[in-house]
Amino acid sequence: MPKHLHRLSAIDESSRTATCAACGPVEIANGGKYKGRITWKCKTKKRETETSAQRKEYMKAYGKEYYLRTEGAAQHKTWIKQYGLTPDAYQELLDSQGGVCAICEQPCGTGQRLSVDHCHQDGHVRGLLCRNCNRALGLLQESPAIILRAASYLKAQQAPASVRPGLVLAEQTQT
């Protein structure tokens, strides 16, 4: 059984007994000191021998089950705390955008939820973006001027190579 399930309560140091969340009433052993306090361990847990492969397999199954059981719970708390955005409001916003990113109009390529884009000055929610578009806005300092210059640069580079001054193609140098 994984160690995190062996939580002790009702510790009686004089008789060295406690109640383990996994084993019930148990004898306890001194587990050393942590931050200046004595720690106690369930002796049953101490006796358990679990190979790393067994532990890895358990965590893989437990982690997946835990994720499915709590999917999005932590994210919803963050939305409410940071943006005042409830799960229902998020869903409304997602539906109003047709389930796609507000910039590239594609669903999130990673299969994850769209990110909540917000103004860093006043905190208001602007929309939902895929991770790439959200990251791009951040890298461009959320500056409309920089974003417009980047767009102008890309448009200018779409002209045929023969029209762009100063560009020498490899095939032109071989002649």
Secondary structure, DSSP 8 states (H G I E B T S, - for coil): --GGG--EEEEETTTTEEEETTTEEEEEEEEEEETTEEEEEEHHHHH----HHHHHHHHHHHHHHHHHHHTTHHHHHHHHHHH---HHHHHHHHHHTTTS-TTT-S--TTSS--EEEE-TTT--EEEEE-HHHHHHHHHTTT-HHHHHHHHHHHHHTTS-TTTSTT---HHHHT-
